[in-house]
Amino acid sequence: MGSMSIWHWLIVLVVVMLVFGTKKISGMGSDIGKAVKGFKDGVKGDEDKPGVVVPPSQVADKSTIDVETKEKSKF
């Protein structure tokens, strides 16, 4: 009685499909897949990509960080 049987999970699945619809659920699944793929690519890093070279004129020294700021809109 304390554990969830297969029938409980099927009822939960049917209720979720009725509430959200199959199109929205598949859209969420593809979005999660894209996010995981983007995360894996980000963790892998840029060292695997040949041809990406930082020009030496942009690197002042290793302790300097060059950033650009954007003005925040008040609206």
N, CA, C and O atoms as a MOPAC input file, in Angstrom:
PM7 MOZYME 1SCF
protein

 N      0.81900 1    -1.19400 1     0.00000 1
 C      0.00000 1     0.00000 1     0.00000 1
 C      0.86500 1     1.26000 1     0.00000 1
 O      0.44200 1     2.30400 1    -0.49800 1
 N      2.06500 1     1.16700 1     0.55300 1
 C      2.92700 1     2.33200 1     0.62100 1
 C      3.64700 1     2.62800 1    -0.68300 1
 O      4.02600 1     3.77200 1    -0.93500 1
 N      3.84300 1     1.59900 1    -1.52500 1
 C      4.54800 1     1.82900 1    -2.78400 1
 C      3.54800 1     2.09900 1    -3.90200 1
 O      2.37500 1     1.73600 1    -3.81800 1
 N      4.04300 1     2.74300 1    -4.94300 1
 C      3.19300 1     3.08200 1    -6.08400 1
 C      3.27400 1     1.95100 1    -7.10600 1
 O      4.36500 1     1.58800 1    -7.54500 1
 N      2.13200 1     1.39800 1    -7.48100 1
 C      2.10300 1     0.33300 1    -8.47500 1
 C      2.05700 1     0.94800 1    -9.87700 1
 O      1.97600 1     2.16700 1   -10.03100 1
 N      2.10800 1     0.09700 1   -10.87400 1
 C      2.08100 1     0.56000 1   -12.26200 1
 C      0.76300 1     1.26100 1   -12.57500 1
 O      0.73800 1     2.19500 1   -13.37600 1
 N     -0.32100 1     0.82800 1   -11.96200 1
 C     -1.62600 1     1.44700 1   -12.20900 1
 C     -1.66500 1     2.87000 1   -11.69000 1
 O     -2.27100 1     3.74200 1   -12.31400 1
 N     -1.02600 1     3.11600 1   -10.55300 1
 C     -0.95900 1     4.48500 1   -10.03400 1
 C     -0.22700 1     5.40100 1   -11.01300 1
 O     -0.67500 1     6.51100 1   -11.29900 1
 N      0.91700 1     4.90900 1   -11.52600 1
 C      1.70300 1     5.72000 1   -12.45200 1
 C      0.96000 1     5.94700 1   -13.76200 1
 O      1.06900 1     7.02600 1   -14.34600 1
 N      0.20800 1     4.95700 1   -14.23900 1
 C     -0.57000 1     5.14800 1   -15.46700 1
 C     -1.66000 1     6.19400 1   -15.27700 1
 O     -1.90800 1     7.00200 1   -16.17100 1
 N     -2.30700 1     6.18400 1   -14.12700 1
 C     -3.33400 1     7.18900 1   -13.84900 1
 C     -2.71200 1     8.57700 1   -13.77200 1
 O     -3.27700 1     9.53900 1   -14.29300 1
 N     -1.55800 1     8.68900 1   -13.12900 1
 C     -0.85500 1     9.97700 1   -13.05600 1
 C     -0.47300 1    10.44800 1   -14.45000 1
 O     -0.61700 1    11.63100 1   -14.76000 1
 N      0.00900 1     9.55000 1   -15.29000 1
 C      0.38800 1     9.89800 1   -16.66000 1
 C     -0.81400 1    10.39100 1   -17.46000 1
 O     -0.70500 1    11.37300 1   -18.19500 1
 N     -1.94800 1     9.72700 1   -17.32900 1
 C     -3.15700 1    10.14500 1   -18.04100 1
 C     -3.61400 1    11.52400 1   -17.57900 1
 O     -4.00400 1    12.35600 1   -18.39700 1
 N     -3.56800 1    11.76900 1   -16.27800 1
 C     -3.97800 1    13.08000 1   -15.75400 1
 C     -3.04700 1    14.17500 1   -16.25800 1
 O     -3.50400 1    15.25200 1   -16.64000 1
 N     -1.74400 1    13.90700 1   -16.26200 1
 C     -0.77600 1    14.90700 1   -16.75200 1
 C     -1.00900 1    15.18300 1   -18.23200 1
 O     -0.93700 1    16.33200 1   -18.66700 1
 N     -1.29000 1    14.13500 1   -19.01300 1
 C     -1.53800 1    14.33600 1   -20.43900 1
 C     -2.82900 1    15.11200 1   -20.67100 1
 O     -2.91300 1    15.89900 1   -21.61300 1
 N     -3.82800 1    14.90200 1   -19.83200 1
 C     -5.06900 1    15.65900 1   -19.96800 1
 C     -4.88400 1    17.12500 1   -19.59700 1
 O     -5.46700 1    18.01200 1   -20.21900 1
 N     -4.06900 1    17.36800 1   -18.58000 1
 C     -3.86400 1    18.74900 1   -18.12700 1
 C     -2.99900 1    19.52600 1   -19.11400 1
 O     -3.36400 1    20.63200 1   -19.51500 1
 N     -1.86000 1    18.96700 1   -19.51100 1
 C     -0.90700 1    19.70000 1   -20.33900 1
 C     -1.06900 1    19.45000 1   -21.82700 1
 O     -0.76700 1    20.33600 1   -22.62700 1
 N     -1.52400 1    18.30200 1   -22.21500 1
 C     -1.61100 1    17.96600 1   -23.63600 1
 C     -0.30400 1    17.37900 1   -24.13200 1
 O      0.76700 1    17.70300 1   -23.61800 1
 N     -0.39500 1    16.51600 1   -25.13000 1
 C      0.80400 1    15.82900 1   -25.61600 1
 C      1.74900 1    16.76400 1   -26.36000 1
 O      2.96200 1    16.55600 1   -26.33800 1
 N      1.21900 1    17.78700 1   -27.01600 1
 C      2.08000 1    18.70800 1   -27.76400 1
 C      2.97000 1    19.51300 1   -26.81400 1
 O      4.15600 1    19.70900 1   -27.08200 1
 N      2.39800 1    19.97000 1   -25.72000 1
 C      3.17400 1    20.75800 1   -24.77200 1
 C      4.21500 1    19.88600 1   -24.06500 1
 O      5.33000 1    20.33800 1   -23.80500 1
 N      3.85300 1    18.64300 1   -23.75500 1
 C      4.79800 1    17.73900 1   -23.09400 1
 C      5.97100 1    17.42500 1   -24.02000 1
 O      7.12000 1    17.42300 1   -23.57700 1
 N      5.69800 1    17.15900 1   -25.30800 1
 C      6.79800 1    16.87800 1   -26.23700 1
 C      7.65600 1    18.12000 1   -26.44800 1
 O      8.86900 1    18.00700 1   -26.62600 1
 N      7.04700 1    19.30000 1   -26.43200 1
 C      7.81000 1    20.54900 1   -26.54800 1
 C      8.73100 1    20.75000 1   -25.36000 1
 O      9.87600 1    21.17600 1   -25.51800 1
 N      8.22900 1    20.44100 1   -24.16000 1
 C      9.07100 1    20.55600 1   -22.96700 1
 C     10.22300 1    19.55600 1   -23.03200 1
 O     11.34900 1    19.87100 1   -22.64600 1
 N      9.93300 1    18.34300 1   -23.52400 1
 C     10.98300 1    17.33500 1   -23.64100 1
 C     12.07700 1    17.74900 1   -24.61100 1
 O     13.26000 1    17.53700 1   -24.34300 1
 N     11.69000 1    18.33800 1   -25.73700 1
 C     12.71000 1    18.77900 1   -26.69800 1
 C     13.49700 1    19.96600 1   -26.15300 1
 O     14.69700 1    20.07600 1   -26.40500 1
 N     12.84000 1    20.85600 1   -25.40900 1
 C     13.55600 1    21.98200 1   -24.80200 1
 C     14.57400 1    21.50500 1   -23.77400 1
 O     15.68700 1    22.02500 1   -23.70000 1
 N     14.18200 1    20.50900 1   -22.98200 1
 C     15.11100 1    19.95900 1   -21.99300 1
 C     16.28100 1    19.28700 1   -22.69900 1
 O     17.42500 1    19.41300 1   -22.26200 1
 N     16.00300 1    18.57400 1   -23.78500 1
 C     17.08000 1    17.93400 1   -24.54900 1
 C     18.06000 1    18.94000 1   -25.12200 1
 O     19.27200 1    18.72300 1   -25.09200 1
 N     17.53300 1    20.04800 1   -25.64600 1
 C     18.41500 1    21.10300 1   -26.17800 1
 C     19.24200 1    21.73300 1   -25.07000 1
 O     20.41000 1    22.06200 1   -25.27600 1
 N     18.64100 1    21.90400 1   -23.88900 1
 C     19.37200 1    22.49800 1   -22.77000 1
 C     20.49500 1    21.57800 1   -22.30900 1
 O     21.59500 1    22.04100 1   -22.00900 1
 N     20.22300 1    20.28300 1   -22.25100 1
 C     21.25900 1    19.33000 1   -21.84100 1
 C     22.38600 1    19.30200 1   -22.86600 1
 O     23.55900 1    19.25200 1   -22.49600 1
 N     22.03800 1    19.33300 1   -24.15000 1
 C     23.06400 1    19.32900 1   -25.19700 1
 C     23.91400 1    20.60200 1   -25.12600 1
 O     25.13600 1    20.54600 1   -25.26500 1
 N     23.26000 1    21.74500 1   -24.91000 1
 C     24.00700 1    22.99500 1   -24.76800 1
 C     24.91600 1    22.98700 1   -23.55700 1
 O     26.02800 1    23.51200 1   -23.60700 1
 N     24.44500 1    22.39000 1   -22.45900 1
 C     25.26700 1    22.29900 1   -21.26000 1
 C     26.48500 1    21.41800 1   -21.50800 1
 O     27.59700 1    21.76200 1   -21.10600 1
 N     26.27600 1    20.27600 1   -22.17200 1
 C     27.40100 1    19.39000 1   -22.45900 1
 C     28.41500 1    20.07100 1   -23.36500 1
 O     29.62100 1    19.92800 1   -23.16100 1
 N     27.93700 1    20.81800 1   -24.37500 1
 C     28.85800 1    21.53600 1   -25.26200 1
 C     29.61100 1    22.61200 1   -24.49600 1
 O     30.79200 1    22.84400 1   -24.75200 1
 N     28.93800 1    23.27100 1   -23.55900 1
 C     29.60200 1    24.29700 1   -22.76400 1
 C     30.64100 1    23.73200 1   -21.82300 1
 O     31.68800 1    24.34300 1   -21.61000 1
 N     30.35900 1    22.56400 1   -21.25500 1
 C     31.31600 1    21.93600 1   -20.35100 1
 C     32.51300 1    21.41200 1   -21.11800 1
 O     33.63900 1    21.42900 1   -20.62100 1
 N     32.26100 1    20.94200 1   -22.34500 1
 C     33.34400 1    20.39000 1   -23.15600 1
 C     34.41200 1    21.45000 1   -23.42300 1
 O     35.60300 1    21.13800 1   -23.45000 1
 N     33.99600 1    22.68700 1   -23.61900 1
 C     34.94500 1    23.77500 1   -23.77500 1
 C     35.29200 1    24.08500 1   -25.20700 1
 O     34.85400 1    23.40600 1   -26.13500 1
 N     36.08000 1    25.11600 1   -25.37000 1
 C     36.48500 1    25.58400 1   -26.68800 1
 C     37.79300 1    24.97400 1   -27.15300 1
 O     38.18200 1    25.17600 1   -28.30300 1
 N     38.48400 1    24.23400 1   -26.29700 1
 C     39.76600 1    23.70100 1   -26.71400 1
 C     39.63000 1    22.61000 1   -27.76700 1
 O     40.60400 1    22.28700 1   -28.44800 1
 N     38.42900 1    22.03500 1   -27.91300 1
 C     38.22100 1    21.01500 1   -28.93000 1
 C     37.98600 1    21.61300 1   -30.31200 1
 O     38.09500 1    20.91100 1   -31.31700 1
 N     37.66300 1    22.90300 1   -30.37100 1
 C     37.34300 1    23.54200 1   -31.63900 1
 C     38.59800 1    24.15800 1   -32.25500 1
 O     39.10500 1    25.15400 1   -31.74100 1
 N     39.10400 1    23.58700 1   -33.33600 1
 C     40.26200 1    24.20800 1   -33.98900 1
 C     39.81000 1    25.44000 1   -34.77200 1
 O     38.68500 1    25.49500 1   -35.27100 1
 N     40.67300 1    26.39400 1   -34.86900 1
 C     40.36400 1    27.58800 1   -35.63200 1
 C     39.88500 1    28.75100 1   -34.78500 1
 O     39.80500 1    29.87400 1   -35.28200 1
 N     39.56800 1    28.52100 1   -33.54100 1
 C     39.16900 1    29.61100 1   -32.65700 1
 C     40.43100 1    30.10600 1   -31.96300 1
 O     40.93500 1    29.48200 1   -31.03000 1
 N     40.92400 1    31.23800 1   -32.44200 1
 C     42.16100 1    31.78000 1   -31.90300 1
 C     41.90100 1    33.20600 1   -31.43800 1
 O     41.35000 1    34.01800 1   -32.18200 1
 N     42.29800 1    33.50500 1   -30.20900 1
 C     42.15800 1    34.86100 1   -29.68100 1
 C     43.35000 1    35.67100 1   -30.16000 1
 O     44.49400 1    35.29400 1   -29.90600 1
 N     43.09900 1    36.78500 1   -30.85400 1
 C     44.21700 1    37.60500 1   -31.31100 1
 C     45.00000 1    38.16100 1   -30.12200 1
 O     44.40200 1    38.54800 1   -29.11700 1
 N     46.31600 1    38.20500 1   -30.22400 1
 C     47.12600 1    38.68000 1   -29.10700 1
 C     46.89400 1    40.15000 1   -28.78100 1
 O     47.20100 1    40.57600 1   -27.66800 1
 N     46.36000 1    40.94200 1   -29.71500 1
 C     46.14300 1    42.36100 1   -29.44900 1
 C     45.00900 1    42.57300 1   -28.45400 1
 O     44.94900 1    43.62800 1   -27.82300 1
 N     44.10300 1    41.60000 1   -28.29000 1
 C     42.98600 1    41.75800 1   -27.37200 1
 C     43.33300 1    41.32900 1   -25.95000 1
 O     42.62200 1    41.69700 1   -25.01500 1
 N     44.38200 1    40.57800 1   -25.76600 1
 C     44.75300 1    40.09800 1   -24.44400 1
 C     45.82100 1    41.02300 1   -23.87700 1
 O     46.96700 1    41.01600 1   -24.32600 1
 N     45.42900 1    41.82800 1   -22.87300 1
 C     46.39100 1    42.74700 1   -22.26100 1
 C     47.30500 1    41.98200 1   -21.30900 1
 O     48.51800 1    41.94000 1   -21.51600 1
 N     46.75400 1    41.39600 1   -20.30500 1
 C     47.46400 1    40.50100 1   -19.42000 1
 C     46.44400 1    39.58200 1   -18.75500 1
 O     45.24100 1    39.79100 1   -18.90900 1
 N     46.88700 1    38.60300 1   -18.04300 1
 C     45.96600 1    37.59600 1   -17.52900 1
 C     45.12400 1    38.09800 1   -16.36500 1
 O     44.14800 1    37.43900 1   -16.00800 1
 N     45.45000 1    39.21600 1   -15.76700 1
 C     44.66800 1    39.71400 1   -14.63400 1
 C     43.61900 1    40.73600 1   -15.06000 1
 O     42.81700 1    41.16600 1   -14.23100 1
 N     43.60300 1    41.13600 1   -16.33600 1
 C     42.65600 1    42.13200 1   -16.82300 1
 C     41.49200 1    41.44100 1   -17.51600 1
 O     41.68600 1    40.54600 1   -18.33800 1
 N     40.27700 1    41.86700 1   -17.17300 1
 C     39.07700 1    41.34000 1   -17.81400 1
 C     38.40900 1    42.49700 1   -18.52800 1
 O     38.06100 1    43.50100 1   -17.90700 1
 N     38.23000 1    42.35900 1   -19.83000 1
 C     37.61400 1    43.40000 1   -20.63400 1
 C     36.15700 1    43.03500 1   -20.88800 1
 O     35.86900 1    41.98500 1   -21.46200 1
 N     35.23400 1    43.90200 1   -20.46000 1
 C     33.80900 1    43.64100 1   -20.64200 1
 C     33.13300 1    44.85900 1   -21.23100 1
 O     33.65100 1    45.97400 1   -21.16500 1
 N     31.95600 1    44.62500 1   -21.81300 1
 C     31.13500 1    45.71400 1   -22.30700 1
 C     29.87800 1    45.78100 1   -21.46700 1
 O     29.32400 1    44.74900 1   -21.08900 1
 N     29.42400 1    46.98800 1   -21.17200 1
 C     28.20500 1    47.13500 1   -20.37900 1
 C     27.10600 1    47.69700 1   -21.25200 1
 O     27.35900 1    48.42500 1   -22.21200 1
 N     25.87900 1    47.34600 1   -20.90400 1
 C     24.71600 1    47.88000 1   -21.60100 1
 C     23.85400 1    48.61900 1   -20.59200 1
 O     23.71800 1    48.19700 1   -19.44400 1
 N     23.27900 1    49.71600 1   -21.03200 1
 C     22.43800 1    50.49200 1   -20.13600 1
 C     21.08700 1    49.80400 1   -19.98700 1
 O     20.47800 1    49.38900 1   -20.97300 1
 N     20.63000 1    49.68600 1   -18.75900 1
 C     19.38000 1    49.01000 1   -18.47500 1
 C     18.21600 1    49.95600 1   -18.72500 1
 O     18.24400 1    51.11500 1   -18.30800 1
 N     17.20600 1    49.46100 1   -19.40000 1
 C     16.03300 1    50.26500 1   -19.70200 1
 C     15.18700 1    50.42100 1   -18.44900 1
 O     15.07900 1    49.48300 1   -17.65900 1
 N     14.58800 1    51.58200 1   -18.25500 1
 C     13.77600 1    51.83000 1   -17.06200 1
 C     12.35100 1    51.34900 1   -17.25300 1
 O     11.56600 1    51.36700 1   -16.30500 1
 N     12.00000 1    50.92100 1   -18.44800 1
 C     10.61400 1    50.50000 1   -18.70100 1
 C     10.48000 1    49.03600 1   -18.61100 1
 O      9.38600 1    48.50300 1   -18.79400 1

